[in-house]
Amino acid sequence: MKRVVLSLALAGLAFAALPAQADEAMAKKYNCLACHAVDHKVLGPAYKDVAKKYAGQKDADAKLVQKVEKGGSGVWGNIPMPPNSSVPDADVKALVKWILSLK
């Protein structure tokens, strides 16, 4: 019995140590989908359009992480994106990685 409990505890710790896996559920959690959608423009651009625009750019991850955290305007029109400073850094990075992976 102790082995089972210990094994489950270790598995839980290993799972917790993994980087956050972002997907549409995480985007919903942080209310990103109030202004964005995966495949069509809402207030902000579709995530697939973001992925297409930044495809092949070496610094795309860093550029977009900064834009999500600090906000920005002008790249996609006149509507500014507010800063998202309450979203943990690891989750911002995971969200950006997910967005850039969309086809």
ChimeraX commands (.cxc) that place a marker at each C-alpha (Angstrom):
marker #1 position 0.00,0.00,0.00 radius 0.5
marker #1 position 2.83,2.39,0.88 radius 0.5
marker #1 position 4.43,1.71,-2.51 radius 0.5
marker #1 position 1.24,2.61,-4.34 radius 0.5
marker #1 position 0.84,5.86,-2.42 radius 0.5
marker #1 position 4.51,6.73,-2.91 radius 0.5
marker #1 position 4.30,5.93,-6.63 radius 0.5
marker #1 position 1.22,8.10,-7.06 radius 0.5
marker #1 position 2.83,10.94,-5.13 radius 0.5
marker #1 position 5.98,10.79,-7.26 radius 0.5
marker #1 position 3.93,10.66,-10.44 radius 0.5
marker #1 position 2.01,13.72,-9.28 radius 0.5
marker #1 position 5.22,15.61,-8.59 radius 0.5
marker #1 position 6.61,14.69,-11.99 radius 0.5
marker #1 position 3.40,15.86,-13.66 radius 0.5
marker #1 position 3.47,19.16,-11.75 radius 0.5
marker #1 position 7.05,19.77,-12.89 radius 0.5
marker #1 position 6.09,19.60,-16.57 radius 0.5
marker #1 position 5.72,22.90,-18.40 radius 0.5
marker #1 position 2.17,24.10,-18.90 radius 0.5
marker #1 position 0.49,22.68,-21.98 radius 0.5
marker #1 position -1.56,25.44,-23.56 radius 0.5
marker #1 position -4.62,24.97,-25.68 radius 0.5
marker #1 position -7.98,26.58,-26.22 radius 0.5
marker #1 position -9.01,25.74,-22.63 radius 0.5
marker #1 position -6.12,27.82,-21.25 radius 0.5
marker #1 position -7.04,30.67,-23.59 radius 0.5
marker #1 position -10.59,30.51,-22.19 radius 0.5
marker #1 position -9.28,30.41,-18.62 radius 0.5
marker #1 position -7.46,33.72,-19.09 radius 0.5
marker #1 position -10.31,35.28,-21.10 radius 0.5
marker #1 position -8.19,35.57,-24.26 radius 0.5
marker #1 position -11.14,34.39,-26.33 radius 0.5
marker #1 position -13.10,37.52,-25.45 radius 0.5
marker #1 position -11.02,39.29,-28.12 radius 0.5
marker #1 position -9.51,36.43,-30.15 radius 0.5
marker #1 position -10.61,33.19,-31.79 radius 0.5
marker #1 position -8.57,30.39,-33.28 radius 0.5
marker #1 position -9.80,30.76,-36.84 radius 0.5
marker #1 position -11.50,34.14,-37.24 radius 0.5
marker #1 position -11.04,37.78,-36.27 radius 0.5
marker #1 position -12.98,39.04,-33.26 radius 0.5
marker #1 position -11.58,42.31,-31.86 radius 0.5
marker #1 position -8.06,41.02,-32.25 radius 0.5
marker #1 position -6.65,38.78,-34.96 radius 0.5
marker #1 position -7.35,35.07,-35.30 radius 0.5
marker #1 position -4.65,33.00,-33.65 radius 0.5
marker #1 position -4.06,31.18,-36.95 radius 0.5
marker #1 position -3.36,34.55,-38.60 radius 0.5
marker #1 position -0.88,35.40,-35.83 radius 0.5
marker #1 position 0.87,32.06,-36.38 radius 0.5
marker #1 position 1.03,32.69,-40.12 radius 0.5
marker #1 position 2.37,36.25,-39.72 radius 0.5
marker #1 position 5.17,35.20,-37.34 radius 0.5
marker #1 position 6.02,31.86,-39.00 radius 0.5
marker #1 position 9.76,31.43,-39.42 radius 0.5
marker #1 position 10.74,34.42,-37.28 radius 0.5
marker #1 position 13.36,33.38,-34.74 radius 0.5
marker #1 position 12.33,35.97,-32.17 radius 0.5
marker #1 position 8.56,35.47,-32.58 radius 0.5
marker #1 position 8.14,33.74,-29.19 radius 0.5
marker #1 position 9.89,36.50,-27.25 radius 0.5
marker #1 position 8.19,39.26,-29.23 radius 0.5
marker #1 position 4.72,37.82,-28.63 radius 0.5
marker #1 position 5.33,37.02,-24.96 radius 0.5
marker #1 position 6.25,40.66,-24.41 radius 0.5
marker #1 position 3.20,41.83,-26.35 radius 0.5
marker #1 position 0.86,39.60,-24.32 radius 0.5
marker #1 position 2.38,40.69,-21.01 radius 0.5
marker #1 position 2.70,44.42,-21.75 radius 0.5
marker #1 position -0.03,44.95,-24.33 radius 0.5
marker #1 position 0.40,46.65,-27.66 radius 0.5
marker #1 position -1.22,48.26,-30.66 radius 0.5
marker #1 position -0.73,49.10,-34.29 radius 0.5
marker #1 position 0.29,45.72,-35.72 radius 0.5
marker #1 position -3.26,44.49,-36.36 radius 0.5
marker #1 position -5.17,47.76,-36.42 radius 0.5
marker #1 position -6.16,50.56,-34.08 radius 0.5
marker #1 position -7.68,48.51,-31.27 radius 0.5
marker #1 position -5.02,48.11,-28.55 radius 0.5
marker #1 position -4.46,44.86,-26.68 radius 0.5
marker #1 position -4.38,45.53,-22.94 radius 0.5
marker #1 position -1.55,44.15,-20.81 radius 0.5
marker #1 position -2.08,40.72,-19.28 radius 0.5
marker #1 position 0.22,41.04,-16.29 radius 0.5
marker #1 position -1.88,38.74,-14.10 radius 0.5
marker #1 position -1.19,35.70,-16.33 radius 0.5
marker #1 position 1.80,33.72,-15.01 radius 0.5
marker #1 position 4.91,33.86,-17.21 radius 0.5
marker #1 position 4.92,30.10,-17.79 radius 0.5
marker #1 position 1.33,30.23,-19.01 radius 0.5
marker #1 position 2.00,33.20,-21.31 radius 0.5
marker #1 position 4.93,31.32,-22.84 radius 0.5
marker #1 position 2.81,28.18,-23.23 radius 0.5
marker #1 position -0.03,30.14,-24.83 radius 0.5
marker #1 position 2.35,31.82,-27.29 radius 0.5
marker #1 position 3.91,28.46,-28.17 radius 0.5
marker #1 position 0.44,27.01,-28.78 radius 0.5
marker #1 position -0.65,29.97,-30.90 radius 0.5
marker #1 position 2.49,29.77,-33.03 radius 0.5
marker #1 position 1.91,26.03,-33.55 radius 0.5
marker #1 position -1.51,26.56,-35.17 radius 0.5
marker #1 position -1.84,25.94,-38.89 radius 0.5
marker link #1:1,2 radius 0.2
marker link #1:2,3 radius 0.2
marker link #1:3,4 radius 0.2
marker link #1:4,5 radius 0.2
marker link #1:5,6 radius 0.2
marker link #1:6,7 radius 0.2
marker link #1:7,8 radius 0.2
marker link #1:8,9 radius 0.2
marker link #1:9,10 radius 0.2
marker link #1:10,11 radius 0.2
marker link #1:11,12 radius 0.2
marker link #1:12,13 radius 0.2
marker link #1:13,14 radius 0.2
marker link #1:14,15 radius 0.2
marker link #1:15,16 radius 0.2
marker link #1:16,17 radius 0.2
marker link #1:17,18 radius 0.2
marker link #1:18,19 radius 0.2
marker link #1:19,20 radius 0.2
marker link #1:20,21 radius 0.2
marker link #1:21,22 radius 0.2
marker link #1:22,23 radius 0.2
marker link #1:23,24 radius 0.2
marker link #1:24,25 radius 0.2
marker link #1:25,26 radius 0.2
marker link #1:26,27 radius 0.2
marker link #1:27,28 radius 0.2
marker link #1:28,29 radius 0.2
marker link #1:29,30 radius 0.2
marker link #1:30,31 radius 0.2
marker link #1:31,32 radius 0.2
marker link #1:32,33 radius 0.2
marker link #1:33,34 radius 0.2
marker link #1:34,35 radius 0.2
marker link #1:35,36 radius 0.2
marker link #1:36,37 radius 0.2
marker link #1:37,38 radius 0.2
marker link #1:38,39 radius 0.2
marker link #1:39,40 radius 0.2
marker link #1:40,41 radius 0.2
marker link #1:41,42 radius 0.2
marker link #1:42,43 radius 0.2
marker link #1:43,44 radius 0.2
marker link #1:44,45 radius 0.2
marker link #1:45,46 radius 0.2
marker link #1:46,47 radius 0.2
marker link #1:47,48 radius 0.2
marker link #1:48,49 radius 0.2
marker link #1:49,50 radius 0.2
marker link #1:50,51 radius 0.2
marker link #1:51,52 radius 0.2
marker link #1:52,53 radius 0.2
marker link #1:53,54 radius 0.2
marker link #1:54,55 radius 0.2
marker link #1:55,56 radius 0.2
marker link #1:56,57 radius 0.2
marker link #1:57,58 radius 0.2
marker link #1:58,59 radius 0.2
marker link #1:59,60 radius 0.2
marker link #1:60,61 radius 0.2
marker link #1:61,62 radius 0.2
marker link #1:62,63 radius 0.2
marker link #1:63,64 radius 0.2
marker link #1:64,65 radius 0.2
marker link #1:65,66 radius 0.2
marker link #1:66,67 radius 0.2
marker link #1:67,68 radius 0.2
marker link #1:68,69 radius 0.2
marker link #1:69,70 radius 0.2
marker link #1:70,71 radius 0.2
marker link #1:71,72 radius 0.2
marker link #1:72,73 radius 0.2
marker link #1:73,74 radius 0.2
marker link #1:74,75 radius 0.2
marker link #1:75,76 radius 0.2
marker link #1:76,77 radius 0.2
marker link #1:77,78 radius 0.2
marker link #1:78,79 radius 0.2
marker link #1:79,80 radius 0.2
marker link #1:80,81 radius 0.2
marker link #1:81,82 radius 0.2
marker link #1:82,83 radius 0.2
marker link #1:83,84 radius 0.2
marker link #1:84,85 radius 0.2
marker link #1:85,86 radius 0.2
marker link #1:86,87 radius 0.2
marker link #1:87,88 radius 0.2
marker link #1:88,89 radius 0.2
marker link #1:89,90 radius 0.2
marker link #1:90,91 radius 0.2
marker link #1:91,92 radius 0.2
marker link #1:92,93 radius 0.2
marker link #1:93,94 radius 0.2
marker link #1:94,95 radius 0.2
marker link #1:95,96 radius 0.2
marker link #1:96,97 radius 0.2
marker link #1:97,98 radius 0.2
marker link #1:98,99 radius 0.2
marker link #1:99,100 radius 0.2
marker link #1:100,101 radius 0.2
marker link #1:101,102 radius 0.2
marker link #1:102,103 radius 0.2
view
